């Protein structure tokens, strides 16, 4: 359930660009790291094949080294799969999902006219991406180990260079999208069923506005 006033999402529309830039930067760095790991595995395998062409004793030694090379290659694959997730607190996929949620909700709000409330569906994995982004930004703000990359990536991005503003705006977005109180469910049911005997919209709406205002969101 979304407020009729769109200011809560319009004030945070820059998050779409922010997450897009974070995802692009993280993805390019993750690709470079994965490529280095694969190259090391191939070079080790070629050296072991050359050693295996020696005598029986040398072949045994080459086989032992081949096993070690295979283990090293497996480790390289695992590192490549982790890629950006290990190097950066926010993975490219998380950034991409978070960016798409902000864009979709903003577009739905902007094309819906000026109703008192709006009904929107946000899927669990989309909320997870926004929560992950918020956790990463909070970690960067608090100076947590490994989260400093977030600050480096958003330096020079203009109005949202500091995590503090981004955190505040993203907290408001999540406060709206995750609100789950009886009033929300009753209003949603009334929308869907188009008939709710005994339903008191004014009372339910008053409960929504109380929660929204407490979160700094204008109804």
C-alpha positions as CSV (number, residue, x, y, z in Angstrom):
1,X,0.0,0.0,0.0
2,X,1.5,3.3,-1.1
3,X,0.7,6.9,-0.1
4,X,-1.1,9.1,-2.5
5,X,1.6,11.7,-2.2
6,X,4.5,10.5,-4.4
7,X,7.2,12.7,-2.7
8,X,8.6,9.7,-0.8
9,X,9.7,7.9,-4.0
10,X,10.4,11.0,-6.1
11,X,12.9,12.2,-3.4
12,X,14.6,8.9,-3.7
13,X,14.5,8.5,-7.5
14,X,18.3,9.1,-7.7
15,X,18.7,5.7,-6.1
16,X,18.0,4.2,-9.5
17,X,21.1,5.8,-11.0
18,X,23.1,5.1,-7.8
19,X,22.4,1.4,-7.9
20,X,23.0,1.3,-11.6
21,X,26.5,2.8,-11.3
22,X,27.4,0.6,-8.3
23,X,26.3,-2.5,-10.3
24,X,28.3,-1.5,-13.4
25,X,31.5,-0.8,-11.4
26,X,31.2,-3.9,-9.3
27,X,30.5,-6.1,-12.3
28,X,33.5,-4.9,-14.3
29,X,35.9,-5.4,-11.4
30,X,34.4,-8.9,-10.7
31,X,35.0,-9.9,-14.3
32,X,38.7,-8.9,-14.2
33,X,39.2,-10.9,-11.0
34,X,37.6,-14.0,-12.3
35,X,39.7,-13.9,-15.5
36,X,42.9,-13.8,-13.5
37,X,41.9,-16.9,-11.6
38,X,41.0,-18.9,-14.7
39,X,44.4,-18.0,-16.4
40,X,46.3,-19.3,-13.4
41,X,44.4,-22.6,-13.5
42,X,45.1,-23.1,-17.2
43,X,48.9,-22.3,-16.9
44,X,49.2,-24.8,-14.0
45,X,47.5,-27.5,-16.1
46,X,49.8,-27.0,-19.1
47,X,52.9,-27.3,-16.9
48,X,51.6,-30.5,-15.4
49,X,51.0,-32.0,-18.8
50,X,54.6,-31.3,-19.9
51,X,56.0,-32.9,-16.7
52,X,53.8,-36.0,-17.3
53,X,55.7,-36.8,-20.5
54,X,58.8,-37.6,-18.5
55,X,59.7,-41.1,-17.1
56,X,57.5,-43.2,-14.8
57,X,58.9,-41.5,-11.7
58,X,58.4,-38.1,-13.1
59,X,54.9,-39.1,-14.3
60,X,53.9,-40.0,-10.7
61,X,55.2,-36.6,-9.6
62,X,53.3,-34.9,-12.4
63,X,50.1,-36.7,-11.4
64,X,50.4,-35.5,-7.9
65,X,51.0,-32.0,-9.1
66,X,48.0,-32.3,-11.5
67,X,45.8,-33.1,-8.5
68,X,47.1,-30.0,-6.8
69,X,46.5,-28.0,-10.0
70,X,42.9,-29.3,-10.2
71,X,42.3,-28.3,-6.7
72,X,43.7,-24.9,-7.4
73,X,41.6,-24.5,-10.5
74,X,38.5,-25.5,-8.5
75,X,39.3,-22.9,-6.0
76,X,39.7,-20.4,-8.8
77,X,36.3,-21.3,-10.1
78,X,34.7,-20.8,-6.7
79,X,36.4,-17.5,-6.3
80,X,35.2,-16.4,-9.7
81,X,31.6,-17.4,-8.9
82,X,31.9,-15.4,-5.7
83,X,33.5,-12.6,-7.7
84,X,32.1,-9.3,-6.9
85,X,30.1,-10.6,-3.9
86,X,33.4,-11.2,-2.1
87,X,35.1,-8.0,-3.2
88,X,32.1,-5.8,-2.8
89,X,29.4,-5.8,-0.2
90,X,26.8,-5.3,-3.0
91,X,26.9,-7.7,-6.0
92,X,26.0,-6.6,-9.5
93,X,22.8,-8.7,-9.4
94,X,21.6,-7.1,-6.1
95,X,22.3,-3.6,-7.5
96,X,20.4,-4.4,-10.7
97,X,17.3,-5.8,-8.8
98,X,17.3,-2.8,-6.4
99,X,17.6,-0.3,-9.3
100,X,14.7,-2.0,-11.2
101,X,12.4,-1.9,-8.1
102,X,13.0,1.8,-7.6
103,X,12.3,2.5,-11.3
104,X,9.2,0.3,-11.5
105,X,7.6,1.7,-8.3
106,X,8.4,5.3,-9.3
107,X,6.9,4.7,-12.8
108,X,3.7,3.2,-11.3
109,X,3.3,6.0,-8.8
110,X,3.8,8.7,-11.5
111,X,1.3,7.3,-13.9
112,X,-1.4,6.6,-11.3
113,X,-2.8,10.1,-11.1
114,X,-3.6,11.4,-7.6
115,X,-5.5,8.8,-5.5
116,X,-5.6,8.8,-1.8
117,X,-3.7,5.5,-1.6
118,X,-2.1,3.3,-4.3
119,X,-1.9,-0.5,-4.5
120,X,1.4,-2.1,-5.7
121,X,3.0,-5.6,-5.6
122,X,6.6,-5.9,-4.7
123,X,8.1,-9.5,-4.7
124,X,10.1,-10.9,-1.8
125,X,13.4,-11.1,-3.8
126,X,13.0,-7.4,-4.7
127,X,12.6,-6.5,-1.0
128,X,15.6,-8.7,-0.2
129,X,17.7,-6.7,-2.6
130,X,16.7,-3.4,-1.1
131,X,17.4,-4.7,2.4
132,X,20.8,-5.9,1.3
133,X,21.6,-2.5,-0.2
134,X,20.5,-0.8,3.0
135,X,22.7,-3.1,5.1
136,X,25.7,-2.4,2.9
137,X,25.2,1.3,3.1
138,X,24.9,1.1,6.8
139,X,28.1,-0.9,7.0
140,X,29.9,1.7,4.9
141,X,28.6,4.5,7.1
142,X,29.8,2.6,10.2
143,X,33.2,1.9,8.7
144,X,32.8,-1.9,8.8
145,X,35.6,-4.0,7.3
146,X,35.2,-4.6,3.6
147,X,32.4,-2.0,3.3
148,X,34.7,0.8,2.5
149,X,34.4,-0.1,-1.2
150,X,30.9,1.2,-1.2
151,X,32.1,4.7,-0.2
152,X,34.8,4.6,-2.9
153,X,32.3,3.6,-5.5
154,X,29.9,6.4,-4.8
155,X,32.5,9.1,-4.5
156,X,31.9,11.7,-7.1
157,X,28.3,10.7,-7.8
158,X,27.1,14.1,-6.9
159,X,24.1,14.6,-4.6
160,X,24.3,11.1,-3.1
161,X,28.0,11.0,-2.5
162,X,27.5,10.4,1.3
163,X,25.8,7.2,2.5
164,X,23.9,9.1,5.2
165,X,21.3,10.6,2.8
166,X,21.0,7.4,0.7
167,X,20.3,5.5,3.9
168,X,17.6,7.9,5.1
169,X,15.9,7.8,1.7
170,X,16.1,4.1,1.3
171,X,14.7,3.6,4.8
172,X,11.7,5.6,3.9
173,X,11.2,3.6,0.7
174,X,11.3,0.3,2.7
175,X,9.1,1.7,5.4
176,X,6.4,2.1,2.8
177,X,7.0,-1.1,0.8
178,X,7.2,-3.4,3.8
179,X,4.3,-1.9,5.9
180,X,2.2,-4.9,6.9
181,X,-0.5,-4.0,9.4
182,X,-4.2,-5.0,9.5
183,X,-5.2,-1.7,8.0
184,X,-3.0,-2.4,4.9
185,X,-4.5,-5.9,4.4
186,X,-8.1,-4.6,4.8
187,X,-7.6,-1.8,2.3
188,X,-5.9,-4.1,-0.1
189,X,-8.8,-6.6,0.2
190,X,-11.3,-3.8,-0.4
191,X,-9.4,-2.8,-3.6
192,X,-9.3,-6.4,-4.9
193,X,-12.8,-7.5,-4.0
194,X,-14.4,-4.1,-4.8
195,X,-16.9,-4.9,-2.0
196,X,-16.2,-5.1,1.7
197,X,-19.3,-5.0,3.9
198,X,-18.6,-3.1,7.1
199,X,-15.2,-1.9,6.0
200,X,-14.3,1.5,7.5
201,X,-11.9,3.1,5.1
202,X,-11.4,6.2,7.1
203,X,-10.3,4.3,10.2
204,X,-7.9,2.1,8.2
205,X,-6.5,5.0,6.4
206,X,-5.9,6.8,9.7
207,X,-3.8,3.9,10.9
208,X,-1.7,4.0,7.7
209,X,-1.1,7.7,7.9
210,X,0.0,7.4,11.6
211,X,2.7,4.8,10.6
212,X,3.8,6.7,7.5
213,X,4.2,10.0,9.4
214,X,6.2,8.3,12.1
215,X,8.6,7.1,9.3
216,X,8.8,10.7,7.9
217,X,6.6,9.9,4.9
218,X,3.9,12.3,3.8
219,X,0.6,10.5,3.2
